[in-house]
Amino acid sequence: MHVRKGDSVVVIAGKEKGKRGRVLRLVTEKDRVVIERINMVKRHTKPTQRNPRGGILEKEGSVNVSNVALWCGKCIAPRRARHEHNEGQKKRRVCIKCGTVFETT
């Protein structure tokens, strides 16, 4: 996958197109990501010991990873990333247009 947990991303296709958020979880088996406050779905839950009232809960649904692009803070736009290899360092993701390193928070 081209995104990691904590990355700032933009949805580039679908009903949430144009919205930005932070990646909360990766679902690698299904090639999907869960993004903060994006694709909110409602879940009807029965009362349990943890949630004695039950009711309707709102939580984030997943989005296909192909519909997401990394957000470059310097370009102020969604961008693709390339990988750079430096001697003695791990490979890092770099903005394809401006060369800024994508930091994971």
N, C-alpha and C positions, 0 to 999 in steps of 0.2 A: 504494500500500500504506500501511496505517496504522502500520506498524512500520518501524524503521530498524536498521541494524547496530549492535550494542552495547546495544540496549534490553533492559530486564528485562521478561520476559513470563511469562504463565501459560497453560498449555494448558487450554481450557475444554470440549473435547469429544474423544472417542476413548479409546483404551486408556491414554494417558498423562495423562488428565484430572487436574487439580489440581497437577501438577508445575510448578515454576518453573525458569527458566534465562535465559541471556543469548543474544541472537540473534548467531550467528556469520556467517551468509551469507543473502542474499536470492536466490531463484530467480524473478526477475520474469516470465520467459516462462511459467512454470507456476503462478504465484501461490502459491509455497511458501516456507517459511523453514526454515533449519537452526538448531536450538537446542542449546546446550551440554548434553551428557549426557541428551538426550531422544530417544526412538525409536531406540535403538541397534540396528544391524543387523550381521550377520556377513558378511564377504566372504572367500571362499576364493581365495587368490592363489597363482600359480605363482612359483617362485623367479626373481628378476631380479637385475641387478647392484646395484640400489638396496636390495633386500630379498632377500639370498641364501638365507635359510631358507624364505621363502614361508610358507604356513600360513594360519591363520584370523585375520583382522583384525576388530576391532570398531570401528565408526565410526557417527557420527550420521546418521540418515536425515532426510528432510524431512517437514514437517508443513504442511498447508494453512493459509494465512494466516487463513482464516475461523475456524479452531479455536483462535486465539490472541488473548489480550487483554493490553493493557499493564498492568504492575504499578505501583500507586501506593504509594510508601513511606510517605506520610503517612496515607492511609486504611487501609493494610495490607490491600488488596483489589484484585482486577482491576477496571479501570475503562476506559471509553471516553474518547477525547480530543476536545477541540474546538480549533479554531485561532483564535488571537488575532492581530490586526494592530495593532502599535504604530507611531507615527510615527517614521520614520527607522530602524526595526529590521526584521529579517526576521520573518515570521510564526512563531509558536511554538506547540507543542502544550501544552495545559493540561488537567488533570484536570477532568472534567465535574462532579464532586461538590464537591471541596475547593478547586480553583483552583490547585493546585501545578503548576509547570512540569515537564514530563517532560524530564529531562536525558539526553543520550546520552553514554555513557562510552567 
